């Protein structure tokens, strides 16, 4: 944890962070998931709307034939070229 951040955290938060860091990796991941899930989800509604609009745009472009579809083999080949660079 960054020292600058530690200096601004209340002692209780510092103690909790130290205890959390001492946990096994699986337990830290589980704790992180719980903490993230406890945060307000206000922005997620906007995110969901934006994704729904993007999905509809993509489906429409496929249905109208304006989207250029490629096979998974082509995707893998392009990815391999990028990796090989």
C-alpha positions in Angstrom: 0.0 0.0 0.0 1.3 3.5 -0.8 2.8 5.3 2.2 1.1 8.5 1.2 -2.3 6.8 1.3 -1.5 5.2 4.6 -0.8 8.6 6.2 -4.3 9.7 5.2 -6.2 6.6 6.4 -7.7 6.5 9.9 -5.9 4.0 12.2 -8.9 1.6 12.0 -8.7 1.4 8.3 -4.9 0.9 8.4 -5.4 -2.0 10.9 -8.1 -3.5 8.7 -5.9 -3.2 5.7 -3.0 -4.8 7.4 -5.2 -7.7 8.5 -6.7 -8.1 5.0 -3.2 -8.1 3.4 -2.2 -10.9 5.8 -5.1 -13.1 4.5 -4.6 -16.0 2.1 -5.0 -14.8 -1.6 -8.4 -16.6 -1.9 -9.7 -14.9 1.2 -8.3 -11.5 0.0 -10.1 -11.9 -3.3 -13.3 -12.9 -1.5 -13.0 -9.8 0.8 -12.4 -7.6 -2.2 -15.5 -8.9 -4.0 -17.6 -8.3 -0.8 -16.2 -4.7 -0.5 -16.8 -3.9 -4.1 -20.3 -5.3 -4.0 -21.1 -3.1 -1.0 -20.3 0.1 -2.9 -23.2 2.1 -4.5 -24.1 0.9 -7.9 -25.5 4.2 -9.3 -23.3 4.3 -12.4 -24.0 0.7 -13.3 -27.5 1.6 -14.6 -25.9 4.0 -17.1 -23.4 1.3 -18.0 -26.2 -1.2 -18.5 -28.1 1.2 -20.8 -25.0 2.0 -22.8 -24.2 -1.7 -23.3 -27.8 -2.4 -24.3 -27.6 0.3 -26.9 -24.2 -1.0 -28.2 -25.6 -4.5 -28.4 -28.6 -3.3 -30.4 -26.3 -1.3 -32.7 -24.1 -4.4 -33.3 -27.1 -6.6 -34.0 -28.6 -4.1 -36.4 -25.3 -3.9 -38.3 -25.2 -7.7 -38.6 -28.8 -7.9 -39.7 -28.4 -5.1 -42.3 -25.2 -6.7 -43.6 -23.0 -3.6 -42.8 -20.9 -5.5 -40.3 -17.9 -7.4 -41.6 -18.0 -10.8 -39.9 -14.9 -12.9 -39.6 -14.3 -16.5 -38.5 -12.8 -17.5 -35.2 -9.8 -18.9 -37.2 -9.2 -15.4 -38.6 -9.4 -13.8 -35.2 -6.9 -16.3 -33.8 -4.6 -15.8 -36.8 -4.7 -12.0 -36.3 -4.1 -12.4 -32.6 -1.1 -14.7 -33.3 0.4 -12.1 -35.6 0.1 -9.5 -32.9 1.7 -11.8 -30.3 4.6 -12.7 -32.7 5.6 -9.0 -33.2 
